Amino acid sequence: MAELRKLKSMSPMSAEATVVRNYLDWLLSVPWQNRTKIKRDIKGAEKVLNADHFGLEKVKERILEYLAVQQRNEEDEGSDLVPGRGHRG
């Protein structure tokens, strides 16, 4: 991993080393083996997005489009979302 090599070459007291260390800690704490079913409730997602995220209209629209495609393909085999990877499993 490039970040680990970068960390090894840095001074441990540098600000950038702290950022890299925090990133690596976060990366290792992600529950990679846990799988979560995708919720395809478009109206519910839109309510949450509008309540919790002011602005970002294009981003919110893209998320809703993604959910609509997932809902349309629901009859296909179930898809799971693996944190950080976002692929069908």
PyMOL Python script that loads the backbone (N, CA, C, O; Angstrom):
from pymol import cmd

cmd.read_pdbstr("""\
ATOM      1  N   MET A   1       0.839  -1.178   0.000  1.00  0.00           N
ATOM      2  CA  MET A   1       0.000   0.000   0.000  1.00  0.00           C
ATOM      3  C   MET A   1       0.885   1.243   0.000  1.00  0.00           C
ATOM      4  O   MET A   1       1.827   1.350   0.786  1.00  0.00           O
ATOM      5  N   ALA A   2       0.574   2.161  -0.875  1.00  0.00           N
ATOM      6  CA  ALA A   2       1.385   3.366  -1.058  1.00  0.00           C
ATOM      7  C   ALA A   2       1.400   4.236   0.194  1.00  0.00           C
ATOM      8  O   ALA A   2       2.433   4.808   0.543  1.00  0.00           O
ATOM      9  N   GLU A   3       0.250   4.337   0.875  1.00  0.00           N
ATOM     10  CA  GLU A   3       0.180   5.188   2.061  1.00  0.00           C
ATOM     11  C   GLU A   3       1.091   4.681   3.174  1.00  0.00           C
ATOM     12  O   GLU A   3       1.698   5.478   3.890  1.00  0.00           O
ATOM     13  N   LEU A   4       1.190   3.373   3.323  1.00  0.00           N
ATOM     14  CA  LEU A   4       2.055   2.809   4.354  1.00  0.00           C
ATOM     15  C   LEU A   4       3.522   3.077   4.030  1.00  0.00           C
ATOM     16  O   LEU A   4       4.308   3.408   4.917  1.00  0.00           O
ATOM     17  N   ARG A   5       3.886   2.935   2.762  1.00  0.00           N
ATOM     18  CA  ARG A   5       5.269   3.249   2.362  1.00  0.00           C
ATOM     19  C   ARG A   5       5.573   4.722   2.597  1.00  0.00           C
ATOM     20  O   ARG A   5       6.663   5.075   3.047  1.00  0.00           O
ATOM     21  N   LYS A   6       4.598   5.584   2.291  1.00  0.00           N
ATOM     22  CA  LYS A   6       4.776   7.013   2.493  1.00  0.00           C
ATOM     23  C   LYS A   6       4.978   7.310   3.978  1.00  0.00           C
ATOM     24  O   LYS A   6       5.839   8.109   4.347  1.00  0.00           O
ATOM     25  N   LEU A   7       4.181   6.662   4.822  1.00  0.00           N
ATOM     26  CA  LEU A   7       4.277   6.882   6.264  1.00  0.00           C
ATOM     27  C   LEU A   7       5.644   6.462   6.796  1.00  0.00           C
ATOM     28  O   LEU A   7       6.214   7.138   7.652  1.00  0.00           O
ATOM     29  N   LYS A   8       6.164   5.354   6.293  1.00  0.00           N
ATOM     30  CA  LYS A   8       7.474   4.878   6.748  1.00  0.00           C
ATOM     31  C   LYS A   8       8.583   5.878   6.449  1.00  0.00           C
ATOM     32  O   LYS A   8       9.558   5.967   7.195  1.00  0.00           O
ATOM     33  N   SER A   9       8.439   6.625   5.367  1.00  0.00           N
ATOM     34  CA  SER A   9       9.508   7.552   4.980  1.00  0.00           C
ATOM     35  C   SER A   9       9.362   8.934   5.619  1.00  0.00           C
ATOM     36  O   SER A   9      10.245   9.777   5.457  1.00  0.00           O
ATOM     37  N   MET A  10       8.273   9.182   6.336  1.00  0.00           N
ATOM     38  CA  MET A  10       8.027  10.499   6.935  1.00  0.00           C
ATOM     39  C   MET A  10       8.573  10.572   8.353  1.00  0.00           C
ATOM     40  O   MET A  10       8.798   9.565   9.023  1.00  0.00           O
ATOM     41  N   SER A  11       8.771  11.793   8.766  1.00  0.00           N
ATOM     42  CA  SER A  11       9.092  12.031  10.167  1.00  0.00           C
ATOM     43  C   SER A  11       7.831  11.754  10.978  1.00  0.00           C
ATOM     44  O   SER A  11       6.763  12.246  10.614  1.00  0.00           O
ATOM     45  N   PRO A  12       7.914  10.988  12.059  1.00  0.00           N
ATOM     46  CA  PRO A  12       6.713  10.645  12.831  1.00  0.00           C
ATOM     47  C   PRO A  12       5.999  11.856  13.427  1.00  0.00           C
ATOM     48  O   PRO A  12       4.816  11.769  13.756  1.00  0.00           O
ATOM     49  N   MET A  13       6.688  12.967  13.569  1.00  0.00           N
ATOM     50  CA  MET A  13       6.096  14.150  14.183  1.00  0.00           C
ATOM     51  C   MET A  13       5.496  15.119  13.159  1.00  0.00           C
ATOM     52  O   MET A  13       4.938  16.146  13.544  1.00  0.00           O
ATOM     53  N   SER A  14       5.602  14.809  11.870  1.00  0.00           N
ATOM     54  CA  SER A  14       5.094  15.736  10.858  1.00  0.00           C
ATOM     55  C   SER A  14       3.567  15.703  10.835  1.00  0.00           C
ATOM     56  O   SER A  14       2.948  14.701  11.191  1.00  0.00           O
ATOM     57  N   ALA A  15       2.976  16.815  10.409  1.00  0.00           N
ATOM     58  CA  ALA A  15       1.524  16.915  10.329  1.00  0.00           C
ATOM     59  C   ALA A  15       0.981  15.932   9.299  1.00  0.00           C
ATOM     60  O   ALA A  15      -0.062  15.317   9.519  1.00  0.00           O
ATOM     61  N   GLU A  16       1.677  15.781   8.184  1.00  0.00           N
ATOM     62  CA  GLU A  16       1.215  14.865   7.149  1.00  0.00           C
ATOM     63  C   GLU A  16       1.226  13.417   7.641  1.00  0.00           C
ATOM     64  O   GLU A  16       0.355  12.632   7.267  1.00  0.00           O
ATOM     65  N   ALA A  17       2.202  13.060   8.474  1.00  0.00           N
ATOM     66  CA  ALA A  17       2.250  11.703   9.028  1.00  0.00           C
ATOM     67  C   ALA A  17       1.014  11.442   9.885  1.00  0.00           C
ATOM     68  O   ALA A  17       0.478  10.333   9.883  1.00  0.00           O
ATOM     69  N   THR A  18       0.569  12.447  10.609  1.00  0.00           N
ATOM     70  CA  THR A  18      -0.631  12.303  11.429  1.00  0.00           C
ATOM     71  C   THR A  18      -1.850  12.052  10.544  1.00  0.00           C
ATOM     72  O   THR A  18      -2.688  11.207  10.859  1.00  0.00           O
ATOM     73  N   VAL A  19      -1.948  12.784   9.442  1.00  0.00           N
ATOM     74  CA  VAL A  19      -3.072  12.602   8.520  1.00  0.00           C
ATOM     75  C   VAL A  19      -3.052  11.194   7.939  1.00  0.00           C
ATOM     76  O   VAL A  19      -4.083  10.524   7.893  1.00  0.00           O
ATOM     77  N   VAL A  20      -1.879  10.746   7.496  1.00  0.00           N
ATOM     78  CA  VAL A  20      -1.758   9.407   6.904  1.00  0.00           C
ATOM     79  C   VAL A  20      -2.075   8.338   7.941  1.00  0.00           C
ATOM     80  O   VAL A  20      -2.762   7.362   7.636  1.00  0.00           O
ATOM     81  N   ARG A  21      -1.580   8.513   9.164  1.00  0.00           N
ATOM     82  CA  ARG A  21      -1.859   7.556  10.235  1.00  0.00           C
ATOM     83  C   ARG A  21      -3.358   7.469  10.524  1.00  0.00           C
ATOM     84  O   ARG A  21      -3.903   6.376  10.682  1.00  0.00           O
ATOM     85  N   ASN A  22      -4.019   8.625  10.591  1.00  0.00           N
ATOM     86  CA  ASN A  22      -5.467   8.634  10.824  1.00  0.00           C
ATOM     87  C   ASN A  22      -6.216   7.947   9.686  1.00  0.00           C
ATOM     88  O   ASN A  22      -7.171   7.208   9.925  1.00  0.00           O
ATOM     89  N   TYR A  23      -5.785   8.191   8.453  1.00  0.00           N
ATOM     90  CA  TYR A  23      -6.411   7.539   7.302  1.00  0.00           C
ATOM     91  C   TYR A  23      -6.246   6.029   7.387  1.00  0.00           C
ATOM     92  O   TYR A  23      -7.206   5.289   7.170  1.00  0.00           O
ATOM     93  N   LEU A  24      -5.046   5.565   7.699  1.00  0.00           N
ATOM     94  CA  LEU A  24      -4.803   4.125   7.802  1.00  0.00           C
ATOM     95  C   LEU A  24      -5.596   3.509   8.955  1.00  0.00           C
ATOM     96  O   LEU A  24      -6.120   2.403   8.827  1.00  0.00           O
ATOM     97  N   ASP A  25      -5.685   4.222  10.081  1.00  0.00           N
ATOM     98  CA  ASP A  25      -6.500   3.734  11.206  1.00  0.00           C
ATOM     99  C   ASP A  25      -7.956   3.583  10.782  1.00  0.00           C
ATOM    100  O   ASP A  25      -8.598   2.577  11.084  1.00  0.00           O
ATOM    101  N   TRP A  26      -8.474   4.597  10.072  1.00  0.00           N
ATOM    102  CA  TRP A  26      -9.855   4.529   9.601  1.00  0.00           C
ATOM    103  C   TRP A  26     -10.037   3.367   8.631  1.00  0.00           C
ATOM    104  O   TRP A  26     -11.004   2.611   8.727  1.00  0.00           O
ATOM    105  N   LEU A  27      -9.110   3.232   7.707  1.00  0.00           N
ATOM    106  CA  LEU A  27      -9.186   2.175   6.702  1.00  0.00           C
ATOM    107  C   LEU A  27      -9.221   0.792   7.348  1.00  0.00           C
ATOM    108  O   LEU A  27      -9.963  -0.086   6.907  1.00  0.00           O
ATOM    109  N   LEU A  28      -8.429   0.603   8.378  1.00  0.00           N
ATOM    110  CA  LEU A  28      -8.390  -0.689   9.070  1.00  0.00           C
ATOM    111  C   LEU A  28      -9.616  -0.919   9.949  1.00  0.00           C
ATOM    112  O   LEU A  28      -9.939  -2.063  10.269  1.00  0.00           O
ATOM    113  N   SER A  29     -10.298   0.150  10.340  1.00  0.00           N
ATOM    114  CA  SER A  29     -11.468  -0.008  11.216  1.00  0.00           C
ATOM    115  C   SER A  29     -12.763  -0.270  10.438  1.00  0.00           C
ATOM    116  O   SER A  29     -13.777  -0.623  11.040  1.00  0.00           O
ATOM    117  N   VAL A  30     -12.743  -0.104   9.127  1.00  0.00           N
ATOM    118  CA  VAL A  30     -13.948  -0.349   8.321  1.00  0.00           C
ATOM    119  C   VAL A  30     -14.286  -1.839   8.376  1.00  0.00           C
ATOM    120  O   VAL A  30     -13.408  -2.677   8.169  1.00  0.00           O
ATOM    121  N   PRO A  31     -15.538  -2.175   8.650  1.00  0.00           N
ATOM    122  CA  PRO A  31     -15.925  -3.594   8.745  1.00  0.00           C
ATOM    123  C   PRO A  31     -16.075  -4.225   7.348  1.00  0.00           C
ATOM    124  O   PRO A  31     -17.191  -4.419   6.867  1.00  0.00           O
ATOM    125  N   TRP A  32     -14.962  -4.537   6.716  1.00  0.00           N
ATOM    126  CA  TRP A  32     -14.953  -5.011   5.330  1.00  0.00           C
ATOM    127  C   TRP A  32     -15.754  -6.288   5.135  1.00  0.00           C
ATOM    128  O   TRP A  32     -16.269  -6.514   4.039  1.00  0.00           O
ATOM    129  N   GLN A  33     -15.880  -7.126   6.146  1.00  0.00           N
ATOM    130  CA  GLN A  33     -16.593  -8.390   5.997  1.00  0.00           C
ATOM    131  C   GLN A  33     -18.100  -8.254   6.179  1.00  0.00           C
ATOM    132  O   GLN A  33     -18.846  -9.144   5.770  1.00  0.00           O
ATOM    133  N   ASN A  34     -18.566  -7.162   6.781  1.00  0.00           N
ATOM    134  CA  ASN A  34     -20.004  -6.968   6.995  1.00  0.00           C
ATOM    135  C   ASN A  34     -20.661  -6.498   5.712  1.00  0.00           C
ATOM    136  O   ASN A  34     -20.169  -5.579   5.057  1.00  0.00           O
ATOM    137  N   ARG A  35     -21.759  -7.118   5.356  1.00  0.00           N
ATOM    138  CA  ARG A  35     -22.488  -6.742   4.152  1.00  0.00           C
ATOM    139  C   ARG A  35     -23.838  -6.169   4.572  1.00  0.00           C
ATOM    140  O   ARG A  35     -24.464  -6.647   5.518  1.00  0.00           O
ATOM    141  N   THR A  36     -24.273  -5.141   3.856  1.00  0.00           N
ATOM    142  CA  THR A  36     -25.521  -4.474   4.165  1.00  0.00           C
ATOM    143  C   THR A  36     -26.395  -4.448   2.925  1.00  0.00           C
ATOM    144  O   THR A  36     -25.931  -4.113   1.835  1.00  0.00           O
ATOM    145  N   LYS A  37     -27.654  -4.800   3.092  1.00  0.00           N
ATOM    146  CA  LYS A  37     -28.585  -4.713   1.972  1.00  0.00           C
ATOM    147  C   LYS A  37     -28.822  -3.245   1.624  1.00  0.00           C
ATOM    148  O   LYS A  37     -28.918  -2.396   2.510  1.00  0.00           O
ATOM    149  N   ILE A  38     -28.912  -2.960   0.355  1.00  0.00           N
ATOM    150  CA  ILE A  38     -29.178  -1.610  -0.105  1.00  0.00           C
ATOM    151  C   ILE A  38     -30.659  -1.312   0.090  1.00  0.00           C
ATOM    152  O   ILE A  38     -31.512  -2.092  -0.333  1.00  0.00           O
ATOM    153  N   LYS A  39     -30.964  -0.193   0.723  1.00  0.00           N
ATOM    154  CA  LYS A  39     -32.349   0.237   0.866  1.00  0.00           C
ATOM    155  C   LYS A  39     -32.699   1.016  -0.397  1.00  0.00           C
ATOM    156  O   LYS A  39     -31.986   1.943  -0.782  1.00  0.00           O
ATOM    157  N   ARG A  40     -33.789   0.637  -1.031  1.00  0.00           N
ATOM    158  CA  ARG A  40     -34.154   1.258  -2.300  1.00  0.00           C
ATOM    159  C   ARG A  40     -35.380   2.156  -2.181  1.00  0.00           C
ATOM    160  O   ARG A  40     -36.100   2.352  -3.160  1.00  0.00           O
ATOM    161  N   ASP A  41     -35.621   2.698  -0.999  1.00  0.00           N
ATOM    162  CA  ASP A  41     -36.761   3.588  -0.769  1.00  0.00           C
ATOM    163  C   ASP A  41     -36.391   4.984  -1.269  1.00  0.00           C
ATOM    164  O   ASP A  41     -35.765   5.760  -0.547  1.00  0.00           O
ATOM    165  N   ILE A  42     -36.774   5.297  -2.489  1.00  0.00           N
ATOM    166  CA  ILE A  42     -36.362   6.548  -3.121  1.00  0.00           C
ATOM    167  C   ILE A  42     -36.971   7.755  -2.416  1.00  0.00           C
ATOM    168  O   ILE A  42     -36.275   8.741  -2.171  1.00  0.00           O
ATOM    169  N   LYS A  43     -38.253   7.691  -2.088  1.00  0.00           N
ATOM    170  CA  LYS A  43     -38.901   8.826  -1.410  1.00  0.00           C
ATOM    171  C   LYS A  43     -38.278   9.068  -0.037  1.00  0.00           C
ATOM    172  O   LYS A  43     -38.054  10.213   0.354  1.00  0.00           O
ATOM    173  N   GLY A  44     -38.000   7.993   0.688  1.00  0.00           N
ATOM    174  CA  GLY A  44     -37.357   8.123   2.000  1.00  0.00           C
ATOM    175  C   GLY A  44     -35.953   8.691   1.884  1.00  0.00           C
ATOM    176  O   GLY A  44     -35.542   9.533   2.684  1.00  0.00           O
ATOM    177  N   ALA A  45     -35.223   8.224   0.883  1.00  0.00           N
ATOM    178  CA  ALA A  45     -33.858   8.727   0.670  1.00  0.00           C
ATOM    179  C   ALA A  45     -33.877  10.206   0.323  1.00  0.00           C
ATOM    180  O   ALA A  45     -33.037  10.974   0.793  1.00  0.00           O
ATOM    181  N   GLU A  46     -34.844  10.603  -0.505  1.00  0.00           N
ATOM    182  CA  GLU A  46     -34.945  12.014  -0.884  1.00  0.00           C
ATOM    183  C   GLU A  46     -35.239  12.887   0.336  1.00  0.00           C
ATOM    184  O   GLU A  46     -34.682  13.977   0.465  1.00  0.00           O
ATOM    185  N   LYS A  47     -36.108  12.416   1.230  1.00  0.00           N
ATOM    186  CA  LYS A  47     -36.414  13.167   2.457  1.00  0.00           C
ATOM    187  C   LYS A  47     -35.166  13.335   3.312  1.00  0.00           C
ATOM    188  O   LYS A  47     -34.886  14.427   3.806  1.00  0.00           O
ATOM    189  N   VAL A  48     -34.418  12.249   3.483  1.00  0.00           N
ATOM    190  CA  VAL A  48     -33.196  12.307   4.296  1.00  0.00           C
ATOM    191  C   VAL A  48     -32.176  13.241   3.659  1.00  0.00           C
ATOM    192  O   VAL A  48     -31.577  14.070   4.344  1.00  0.00           O
ATOM    193  N   LEU A  49     -31.975  13.110   2.350  1.00  0.00           N
ATOM    194  CA  LEU A  49     -31.005  13.968   1.665  1.00  0.00           C
ATOM    195  C   LEU A  49     -31.377  15.438   1.793  1.00  0.00           C
ATOM    196  O   LEU A  49     -30.517  16.274   2.070  1.00  0.00           O
ATOM    197  N   ASN A  50     -32.645  15.759   1.596  1.00  0.00           N
ATOM    198  CA  ASN A  50     -33.072  17.159   1.679  1.00  0.00           C
ATOM    199  C   ASN A  50     -33.001  17.698   3.099  1.00  0.00           C
ATOM    200  O   ASN A  50     -32.706  18.875   3.302  1.00  0.00           O
ATOM    201  N   ALA A  51     -33.271  16.846   4.084  1.00  0.00           N
ATOM    202  CA  ALA A  51     -33.236  17.297   5.479  1.00  0.00           C
ATOM    203  C   ALA A  51     -31.807  17.458   5.998  1.00  0.00           C
ATOM    204  O   ALA A  51     -31.518  18.373   6.769  1.00  0.00           O
ATOM    205  N   ASP A  52     -30.919  16.565   5.570  1.00  0.00           N
ATOM    206  CA  ASP A  52     -29.571  16.535   6.145  1.00  0.00           C
ATOM    207  C   ASP A  52     -28.496  17.221   5.314  1.00  0.00           C
ATOM    208  O   ASP A  52     -27.404  17.478   5.821  1.00  0.00           O
ATOM    209  N   HIS A  53     -28.779  17.524   4.051  1.00  0.00           N
ATOM    210  CA  HIS A  53     -27.732  18.047   3.158  1.00  0.00           C
ATOM    211  C   HIS A  53     -28.255  19.228   2.352  1.00  0.00           C
ATOM    212  O   HIS A  53     -28.921  19.050   1.332  1.00  0.00           O
ATOM    213  N   PHE A  54     -27.950  20.425   2.814  1.00  0.00           N
ATOM    214  CA  PHE A  54     -28.382  21.632   2.118  1.00  0.00           C
ATOM    215  C   PHE A  54     -27.562  21.793   0.843  1.00  0.00           C
ATOM    216  O   PHE A  54     -26.350  21.574   0.841  1.00  0.00           O
ATOM    217  N   GLY A  55     -28.232  22.177  -0.241  1.00  0.00           N
ATOM    218  CA  GLY A  55     -27.526  22.353  -1.509  1.00  0.00           C
ATOM    219  C   GLY A  55     -27.187  21.007  -2.119  1.00  0.00           C
ATOM    220  O   GLY A  55     -27.951  20.053  -1.974  1.00  0.00           O
ATOM    221  N   LEU A  56     -26.071  20.915  -2.789  1.00  0.00           N
ATOM    222  CA  LEU A  56     -25.572  19.674  -3.398  1.00  0.00           C
ATOM    223  C   LEU A  56     -26.636  19.000  -4.273  1.00  0.00           C
ATOM    224  O   LEU A  56     -26.757  17.775  -4.279  1.00  0.00           O
ATOM    225  N   GLU A  57     -27.398  19.801  -5.003  1.00  0.00           N
ATOM    226  CA  GLU A  57     -28.526  19.260  -5.758  1.00  0.00           C
ATOM    227  C   GLU A  57     -28.110  18.192  -6.770  1.00  0.00           C
ATOM    228  O   GLU A  57     -28.789  17.174  -6.904  1.00  0.00           O
ATOM    229  N   LYS A  58     -27.006  18.412  -7.480  1.00  0.00           N
ATOM    230  CA  LYS A  58     -26.570  17.439  -8.489  1.00  0.00           C
ATOM    231  C   LYS A  58     -26.148  16.118  -7.835  1.00  0.00           C
ATOM    232  O   LYS A  58     -26.412  15.040  -8.366  1.00  0.00           O
ATOM    233  N   VAL A  59     -25.502  16.216  -6.697  1.00  0.00           N
ATOM    234  CA  VAL A  59     -25.076  15.008  -5.976  1.00  0.00           C
ATOM    235  C   VAL A  59     -26.297  14.231  -5.497  1.00  0.00           C
ATOM    236  O   VAL A  59     -26.368  13.012  -5.655  1.00  0.00           O
ATOM    237  N   LYS A  60     -27.253  14.942  -4.914  1.00  0.00           N
ATOM    238  CA  LYS A  60     -28.480  14.291  -4.430  1.00  0.00           C
ATOM    239  C   LYS A  60     -29.245  13.669  -5.587  1.00  0.00           C
ATOM    240  O   LYS A  60     -29.787  12.572  -5.455  1.00  0.00           O
ATOM    241  N   GLU A  61     -29.293  14.355  -6.711  1.00  0.00           N
ATOM    242  CA  GLU A  61     -29.980  13.817  -7.885  1.00  0.00           C
ATOM    243  C   GLU A  61     -29.314  12.533  -8.367  1.00  0.00           C
ATOM    244  O   GLU A  61     -29.990  11.573  -8.737  1.00  0.00           O
ATOM    245  N   ARG A  62     -27.996  12.524  -8.360  1.00  0.00           N
ATOM    246  CA  ARG A  62     -27.258  11.328  -8.802  1.00  0.00           C
ATOM    247  C   ARG A  62     -27.500  10.153  -7.867  1.00  0.00           C
ATOM    248  O   ARG A  62     -27.644   9.020  -8.328  1.00  0.00           O
ATOM    249  N   ILE A  63     -27.548  10.398  -6.575  1.00  0.00           N
ATOM    250  CA  ILE A  63     -27.826   9.329  -5.609  1.00  0.00           C
ATOM    251  C   ILE A  63     -29.213   8.749  -5.849  1.00  0.00           C
ATOM    252  O   ILE A  63     -29.395   7.532  -5.831  1.00  0.00           O
ATOM    253  N   LEU A  64     -30.180   9.614  -6.071  1.00  0.00           N
ATOM    254  CA  LEU A  64     -31.548   9.154  -6.318  1.00  0.00           C
ATOM    255  C   LEU A  64     -31.641   8.384  -7.637  1.00  0.00           C
ATOM    256  O   LEU A  64     -32.387   7.410  -7.735  1.00  0.00           O
ATOM    257  N   GLU A  65     -30.885   8.818  -8.654  1.00  0.00           N
ATOM    258  CA  GLU A  65     -30.848   8.080  -9.917  1.00  0.00           C
ATOM    259  C   GLU A  65     -30.284   6.674  -9.704  1.00  0.00           C
ATOM    260  O   GLU A  65     -30.797   5.696 -10.248  1.00  0.00           O
ATOM    261  N   TYR A  66     -29.225   6.592  -8.907  1.00  0.00           N
ATOM    262  CA  TYR A  66     -28.621   5.295  -8.612  1.00  0.00           C
ATOM    263  C   TYR A  66     -29.638   4.375  -7.945  1.00  0.00           C
ATOM    264  O   TYR A  66     -29.770   3.210  -8.320  1.00  0.00           O
ATOM    265  N   LEU A  67     -30.355   4.902  -6.955  1.00  0.00           N
ATOM    266  CA  LEU A  67     -31.354   4.098  -6.251  1.00  0.00           C
ATOM    267  C   LEU A  67     -32.476   3.663  -7.196  1.00  0.00           C
ATOM    268  O   LEU A  67     -32.983   2.546  -7.090  1.00  0.00           O
ATOM    269  N   ALA A  68     -32.860   4.545  -8.119  1.00  0.00           N
ATOM    270  CA  ALA A  68     -33.912   4.205  -9.073  1.00  0.00           C
ATOM    271  C   ALA A  68     -33.470   3.054  -9.976  1.00  0.00           C
ATOM    272  O   ALA A  68     -34.258   2.152 -10.258  1.00  0.00           O
ATOM    273  N   VAL A  69     -32.227   3.079 -10.425  1.00  0.00           N
ATOM    274  CA  VAL A  69     -31.707   1.988 -11.255  1.00  0.00           C
ATOM    275  C   VAL A  69     -31.666   0.700 -10.443  1.00  0.00           C
ATOM    276  O   VAL A  69     -32.027  -0.361 -10.953  1.00  0.00           O
ATOM    277  N   GLN A  70     -31.235   0.775  -9.201  1.00  0.00           N
ATOM    278  CA  GLN A  70     -31.186  -0.406  -8.342  1.00  0.00           C
ATOM    279  C   GLN A  70     -32.589  -0.980  -8.137  1.00  0.00           C
ATOM    280  O   GLN A  70     -32.782  -2.195  -8.162  1.00  0.00           O
ATOM    281  N   GLN A  71     -33.556  -0.097  -7.935  1.00  0.00           N
ATOM    282  CA  GLN A  71     -34.934  -0.543  -7.730  1.00  0.00           C
ATOM    283  C   GLN A  71     -35.466  -1.211  -8.995  1.00  0.00           C
ATOM    284  O   GLN A  71     -36.186  -2.207  -8.922  1.00  0.00           O
ATOM    285  N   ARG A  72     -35.116  -0.667 -10.134  1.00  0.00           N
ATOM    286  CA  ARG A  72     -35.566  -1.222 -11.402  1.00  0.00           C
ATOM    287  C   ARG A  72     -34.969  -2.600 -11.659  1.00  0.00           C
ATOM    288  O   ARG A  72     -35.604  -3.450 -12.284  1.00  0.00           O
ATOM    289  N   ASN A  73     -33.775  -2.816 -11.190  1.00  0.00           N
ATOM    290  CA  ASN A  73     -33.091  -4.094 -11.383  1.00  0.00           C
ATOM    291  C   ASN A  73     -33.326  -5.051 -10.224  1.00  0.00           C
ATOM    292  O   ASN A  73     -32.634  -6.062 -10.097  1.00  0.00           O
ATOM    293  N   GLU A  74     -34.296  -4.735  -9.382  1.00  0.00           N
ATOM    294  CA  GLU A  74     -34.554  -5.511  -8.168  1.00  0.00           C
ATOM    295  C   GLU A  74     -34.813  -6.991  -8.454  1.00  0.00           C
ATOM    296  O   GLU A  74     -34.470  -7.846  -7.637  1.00  0.00           O
ATOM    297  N   GLU A  75     -35.406  -7.296  -9.591  1.00  0.00           N
ATOM    298  CA  GLU A  75     -35.704  -8.691  -9.890  1.00  0.00           C
ATOM    299  C   GLU A  75     -34.443  -9.500 -10.178  1.00  0.00           C
ATOM    300  O   GLU A  75     -34.477 -10.730 -10.147  1.00  0.00           O
ATOM    301  N   ASP A  76     -33.328  -8.820 -10.457  1.00  0.00           N
ATOM    302  CA  ASP A  76     -32.055  -9.529 -10.609  1.00  0.00           C
ATOM    303  C   ASP A  76     -31.659 -10.089  -9.251  1.00  0.00           C
ATOM    304  O   ASP A  76     -32.294  -9.792  -8.239  1.00  0.00           O
ATOM    305  N   GLU A  77     -30.620 -10.890  -9.235  1.00  0.00           N
ATOM    306  CA  GLU A  77     -30.173 -11.421  -7.939  1.00  0.00           C
ATOM    307  C   GLU A  77     -29.852 -10.272  -7.012  1.00  0.00           C
ATOM    308  O   GLU A  77     -29.403  -9.220  -7.465  1.00  0.00           O
ATOM    309  N   GLY A  78     -30.074 -10.453  -5.721  1.00  0.00           N
ATOM    310  CA  GLY A  78     -29.876  -9.391  -4.741  1.00  0.00           C
ATOM    311  C   GLY A  78     -28.475  -8.835  -4.792  1.00  0.00           C
ATOM    312  O   GLY A  78     -27.520  -9.566  -5.055  1.00  0.00           O
ATOM    313  N   SER A  79     -28.346  -7.557  -4.544  1.00  0.00           N
ATOM    314  CA  SER A  79     -27.015  -6.952  -4.518  1.00  0.00           C
ATOM    315  C   SER A  79     -26.725  -6.463  -3.116  1.00  0.00           C
ATOM    316  O   SER A  79     -27.601  -5.924  -2.439  1.00  0.00           O
ATOM    317  N   ASP A  80     -25.512  -6.649  -2.692  1.00  0.00           N
ATOM    318  CA  ASP A  80     -25.056  -6.190  -1.392  1.00  0.00           C
ATOM    319  C   ASP A  80     -24.045  -5.095  -1.608  1.00  0.00           C
ATOM    320  O   ASP A  80     -23.321  -5.094  -2.603  1.00  0.00           O
ATOM    321  N   LEU A  81     -23.992  -4.174  -0.692  1.00  0.00           N
ATOM    322  CA  LEU A  81     -23.009  -3.106  -0.761  1.00  0.00           C
ATOM    323  C   LEU A  81     -21.927  -3.393   0.278  1.00  0.00           C
ATOM    324  O   LEU A  81     -22.203  -3.473   1.475  1.00  0.00           O
ATOM    325  N   VAL A  82     -20.700  -3.545  -0.196  1.00  0.00           N
ATOM    326  CA  VAL A  82     -19.567  -3.735   0.695  1.00  0.00           C
ATOM    327  C   VAL A  82     -18.978  -2.361   0.932  1.00  0.00           C
ATOM    328  O   VAL A  82     -18.661  -1.666  -0.034  1.00  0.00           O
ATOM    329  N   PRO A  83     -18.814  -1.930   2.205  1.00  0.00           N
ATOM    330  CA  PRO A  83     -18.335  -0.579   2.470  1.00  0.00           C
ATOM    331  C   PRO A  83     -17.077  -0.247   1.681  1.00  0.00           C
ATOM    332  O   PRO A  83     -16.093  -0.986   1.699  1.00  0.00           O
ATOM    333  N   GLY A  84     -17.136   0.874   0.996  1.00  0.00           N
ATOM    334  CA  GLY A  84     -15.968   1.374   0.290  1.00  0.00           C
ATOM    335  C   GLY A  84     -15.737   0.731  -1.073  1.00  0.00           C
ATOM    336  O   GLY A  84     -14.892   1.209  -1.829  1.00  0.00           O
ATOM    337  N   ARG A  85     -16.454  -0.328  -1.411  1.00  0.00           N
ATOM    338  CA  ARG A  85     -16.186  -0.982  -2.681  1.00  0.00           C
ATOM    339  C   ARG A  85     -17.346  -0.796  -3.641  1.00  0.00           C
ATOM    340  O   ARG A  85     -17.124  -0.675  -4.846  1.00  0.00           O
ATOM    341  N   GLY A  86     -18.567  -0.769  -3.151  1.00  0.00           N
ATOM    342  CA  GLY A  86     -19.715  -0.476  -3.962  1.00  0.00           C
ATOM    343  C   GLY A  86     -19.924  -1.386  -5.148  1.00  0.00           C
ATOM    344  O   GLY A  86     -20.373  -0.922  -6.195  1.00  0.00           O
ATOM    345  N   HIS A  87     -19.617  -2.658  -5.026  1.00  0.00           N
ATOM    346  CA  HIS A  87     -19.842  -3.578  -6.141  1.00  0.00           C
ATOM    347  C   HIS A  87     -20.903  -4.584  -5.788  1.00  0.00           C
ATOM    348  O   HIS A  87     -21.224  -4.789  -4.617  1.00  0.00           O
ATOM    349  N   ARG A  88     -21.438  -5.199  -6.793  1.00  0.00           N
ATOM    350  CA  ARG A  88     -22.454  -6.228  -6.563  1.00  0.00           C
ATOM    351  C   ARG A  88     -21.761  -7.478  -6.066  1.00  0.00           C
ATOM    352  O   ARG A  88     -20.699  -7.853  -6.565  1.00  0.00           O
ATOM    353  N   GLY A  89     -22.373  -8.133  -5.065  1.00  0.00           N
ATOM    354  CA  GLY A  89     -21.736  -9.327  -4.511  1.00  0.00           C
ATOM    355  C   GLY A  89     -22.574 -10.549  -4.619  1.00  0.00           C
ATOM    356  O   GLY A  89     -22.156 -11.624  -4.190  1.00  0.00           O
TER     357      GLY A  89
END
""", "prot")
cmd.dss("prot")
cmd.show_as("cartoon", "prot")
cmd.util.cbc("prot")
cmd.orient("prot")
